[in-house]
Amino acid sequence: QKEVEQDPGPLSVPEGAIVSLNCTYSNSAFQYFMWYRQYSRKGPELLMYTYSSGNKEDGRFTAQVDKSSKYISLFIRDSQPSDSATYLCAMENQGGKLIFGQGTELSVKP
Amino acid sequence: EAGVVQSPRYKIIEKKQPVAFWCNPISGHNTLYWYRQNLGQGPELLIRYENEEAVDDSQLPKDRFSAERLKGVDSTLKIQPAELGDSAVYLCASRSGDGEKLFFGSGTQLSVL
């Protein structure tokens, strides 16, 4: 079993839709949770970072962490065609070991 | 400020040939990572450096892969000899010692024929 599981998609939604992306993990040592966005032929870039259970909001993006269920989510409100990319969840333990999920390919259609 | 710089951007080689990738992290970033990303997959850690010390190389295939980070700045990742299964994007990333944000380069896309 992989330490981090992420539905690979692909996911296609109309412009303006709410998008929900999810990851589960098995290692309770993970303390820090991140979402990265990766455009084609580019390196990943950090979108959201959190280290506690609960919600964190940044503009149209909301990251949610449930440590008791070992489950994290990223919500995108009012999705735009420019949000079309691959979204990667990532988790890190206190020793600096950072593991990525498989990535979910998102396409937002105008 | 320049981001993480990687070269070359693309590399095509025949199997059994050697290949090397170079990474220049963001100035002042002590931690440097090399990841490998296969098509449709997330990045997989190969090696992590704290300054010039490799603190996690457990996923590096040491029979053919080697890495170095002389003087704790630039880093080189080498494969010798390359195999067909090594075709992937090799990503370098860096972060400051107490930073939370990992900065990635654009990667080197390797094709082994």
Boltz contact constraints between the chains, C-beta under 6 A:
constraints:
  - contact:
      token1: [A, 42]
      token2: [B, 106]
      max_distance: 6.0
  - contact:
      token1: [A, 43]
      token2: [B, 91]
      max_distance: 6.0
  - contact:
      token1: [A, 43]
      token2: [B, 104]
      max_distance: 6.0
  - contact:
      token1: [A, 43]
      token2: [B, 105]
      max_distance: 6.0
  - contact:
      token1: [A, 43]
      token2: [B, 106]
      max_distance: 6.0
  - contact:
      token1: [A, 43]
      token2: [B, 107]
      max_distance: 6.0
  - contact:
      token1: [A, 44]
      token2: [B, 104]
      max_distance: 6.0
  - contact:
      token1: [A, 46]
      token2: [B, 101]
      max_distance: 6.0
  - contact:
      token1: [A, 49]
      token2: [B, 100]
      max_distance: 6.0
  - contact:
      token1: [A, 88]
      token2: [B, 42]
      max_distance: 6.0
  - contact:
      token1: [A, 100]
      token2: [B, 42]
      max_distance: 6.0
  - contact:
      token1: [A, 100]
      token2: [B, 43]
      max_distance: 6.0
  - contact:
      token1: [A, 101]
      token2: [B, 42]
      max_distance: 6.0
  - contact:
      token1: [A, 102]
      token2: [B, 41]
      max_distance: 6.0
  - contact:
      token1: [A, 102]
      token2: [B, 42]
      max_distance: 6.0
  - contact:
      token1: [A, 103]
      token2: [B, 42]
      max_distance: 6.0
